[in-house]
Amino acid sequence: MKVRKFAAIDIGSNAIRLLINNVIEEKGKRTLFTKSELVRVPVRLGEDSFTVGEISEDNAARIIKSMKAFRLLMEVNRVEKYMACATSAMREANNGMEIIEKIELESGIKIELIDGKREAEIIASTDLKQLIEKDQAYLYIDVGGGSTEFTLFNEGTIKTSKSFKLGTVRLLNNMVGESTWKKLEDWIKLNTTNIDKISIIGSGGNINKLHKMSLRKEGEHLSYVWLNAQFNFLNSLSYEDRVSELGLNTDRADVIIPATRIFLMAAKWSGAKKIHVPKIGLSDGIIKTLYYSDG
């Protein structure tokens, strides 16, 4: 048996994450991917990037410190290969490339700036396809702080995918107009109108948290009815109560509401009644991409 270690760094609009995975190879057996470490730092880049167009000096300093810490954590964990990806917040910041260069200079970590299409491709390299039954249709939704990726699976294959500038941090800052919601509605209805039965597969920290709050077992789906009731319940509480009464992290207690709204609207427009939450995302996709490209 051989145990290898790979790492993924996801620089998102709401938080920065380091995932270290054990990759267990054993002759005659399927390769196993198990989580070794997960570190999440709540640096909300989207609030800078989407509102003033650039990342503040304070947040730039926090990112660099985080990357230096991630570098040390990867070294002590003996990670053999890593990949770091930055998404919409860094991509849209006027000083995004400048900060990426500074990060590499000061921490040695090279960052790939990816667009929505590349993000969807990386996520698709996870175990997502193993979850998809060939006689079923699914709308895969990955909700981020700056954008949300939508991918339609039918008969076991990807039919279409699209990224919308409809993220939780944008919604919190009132930066999403009705025209964006209308474009999403039209796209979903156009691509699902001839499908009799469709389910949603959700990914991202917010839907994972909602699934945990539901007390359902791993693999059990959420219903549209439960999600709608939970949305109304969360909305009835103040931000402070969501933190103190529900125990939500301070950077989760606000974004969870717009995230839930995105899933609800997508379910309404597609006619989906079930939301599957397999706990996969960009970081998992990065690990798989690294491993299979490494050979």
Summary of the structure (lengths in Angstrom):
residues: 295
radius of gyration: 18.9
end to end distance: 16.6
largest distance: 54.7
contacts: 983
relative contact order: 0.15
helix: 45%
strand: 24%
